[in-house]
Amino acid sequence: MPRFSTYRVFPARAGEAWVYVTVGCSLVGATGEGMEFFVMSPFADEAHSETLAMVGHFHSFEAHRFDVGAVVDIGRPWMGESRMDHLLVSLPYPYGPGLEWASREAGRVRFLWLLPIYEAEFIKSRTLDEFESLLDDAGVNVLDAKRDPLA
């Protein structure tokens, strides 16, 4: 991915998320609509750029393309001492549907959220919709690196 990079977006206000986003995933094998990914963090951490590079690399292979509902084993904690070592590819719920698709003028790119999870949370016999409802119903703070599993 010769034009791949990541950007770090500073929080608009104290206590809001730092956002790390890929740029260049959508150029790989582009045939019209591309895909980029973002991860949210309670603080700045360059490990997120490394995670996005790994996700972007795997996504660049046709056999490993990620879409909503995919679970990615990142092989290490999402950050610091967290036990969450998987990412759920999800719609960009924290930012609303307006973020999901860039305008046609901007290249018609889809942005998907990489939500840190415990593998066991998703592997249970739940559908993606059920799992996301469980997150909402429990009022999960997605920025809490040490949150407990839901299962």
DAKA-V176651 format. One record per residue. N is the residue number from 0. PSI is psi in whole degrees, 0 to 359 (* if undefined). BURIAL is + if it has 9 or more other ideal C-beta (glycine too) atoms within 8 Angstrom, else -. D_LAST is the distance of its C-alpha to the last C-alpha in Angstrom with 1 decimal. Layout:
{{N;PSI;BURIAL;D_LAST} {N;PSI;BURIAL;D_LAST}}
This chain:
{{0;84;+;37.1} {1;335;-;40.3} {2;16;-;39.5} {3;140;+;35.9} {4;173;-;35.0} {5;151;+;32.4} {6;144;-;33.0} {7;124;+;31.5} {8;122;-;31.7} {9;148;-;32.2} {10;144;+;30.4} {11;326;-;32.7} {12;159;-;32.1} {13;137;-;30.9} {14;351;-;27.1} {15;171;-;26.4} {16;145;+;25.0} {17;142;+;27.0} {18;129;+;26.7} {19;131;+;27.5} {20;144;+;28.7} {21;150;+;30.3} {22;118;+;33.8} {23;344;+;35.3} {24;323;+;32.5} {25;348;+;34.0} {26;341;+;37.4} {27;117;+;36.4} {28;27;-;37.8} {29;127;-;38.1} {30;22;-;39.5} {31;284;-;38.9} {32;135;-;35.4} {33;182;+;33.5} {34;136;+;30.0} {35;162;+;29.1} {36;151;+;25.9} {37;154;+;24.8} {38;144;+;22.4} {39;151;+;22.2} {40;148;+;22.5} {41;342;-;23.1} {42;165;-;26.3} {43;135;-;28.6} {44;118;+;27.7} {45;345;-;29.6} {46;332;-;26.7} {47;325;+;25.4} {48;320;+;28.8} {49;317;-;28.3} {50;315;+;24.8} {51;325;+;26.4} {52;319;+;29.4} {53;314;+;27.2} {54;314;+;25.4} {55;319;+;28.9} {56;309;-;30.4} {57;320;+;28.1} {58;337;+;28.3} {59;345;+;32.0} {60;130;-;32.1} {61;322;-;32.2} {62;347;-;30.0} {63;20;-;27.2} {64;133;-;27.3} {65;148;+;24.0} {66;176;-;23.3} {67;130;-;20.6} {68;345;-;17.4} {69;147;-;18.3} {70;128;+;16.1} {71;122;+;18.3} {72;113;-;17.9} {73;358;+;20.1} {74;6;-;20.6} {75;168;-;20.3} {76;148;+;18.4} {77;319;+;18.6} {78;149;+;20.8} {79;234;-;22.1} {80;15;-;19.8} {81;149;+;16.5} {82;356;-;14.0} {83;117;+;13.2} {84;21;+;15.4} {85;158;+;14.8} {86;132;+;16.0} {87;123;+;15.2} {88;119;+;18.6} {89;168;+;18.6} {90;156;-;21.3} {91;58;+;22.6} {92;317;-;21.1} {93;338;-;22.0} {94;3;-;25.6} {95;170;-;26.0} {96;341;-;27.5} {97;337;-;30.7} {98;337;-;29.3} {99;316;+;28.1} {100;126;-;31.6} {101;158;-;34.5} {102;159;-;37.9} {103;323;-;40.0} {104;331;-;42.5} {105;0;-;39.9} {106;3;-;39.2} {107;63;+;36.5} {108;141;+;33.5} {109;132;+;29.9} {110;126;+;27.6} {111;146;+;23.9} {112;135;+;21.2} {113;100;+;19.3} {114;118;+;16.0} {115;132;+;14.6} {116;166;+;11.0} {117;135;+;9.3} {118;316;+;10.1} {119;331;-;7.2} {120;318;+;5.4} {121;330;+;8.5} {122;338;-;9.7} {123;173;-;7.7} {124;48;-;10.4} {125;150;-;10.1} {126;168;-;13.2} {127;315;+;13.8} {128;318;-;14.9} {129;318;-;12.0} {130;315;+;9.6} {131;324;+;12.5} {132;322;-;12.9} {133;318;+;9.4} {134;312;+;10.5} {135;311;-;13.8} {136;326;-;13.1} {137;352;-;11.2} {138;40;-;14.2} {139;132;+;12.6} {140;103;-;15.5} {141;348;+;15.4} {142;356;-;18.2} {143;105;-;16.5} {144;342;+;16.6} {145;20;-;14.9} {146;154;-;12.0} {147;153;-;9.0} {148;153;-;5.7} {149;333;+;3.8} {150;*;-;0.0}}
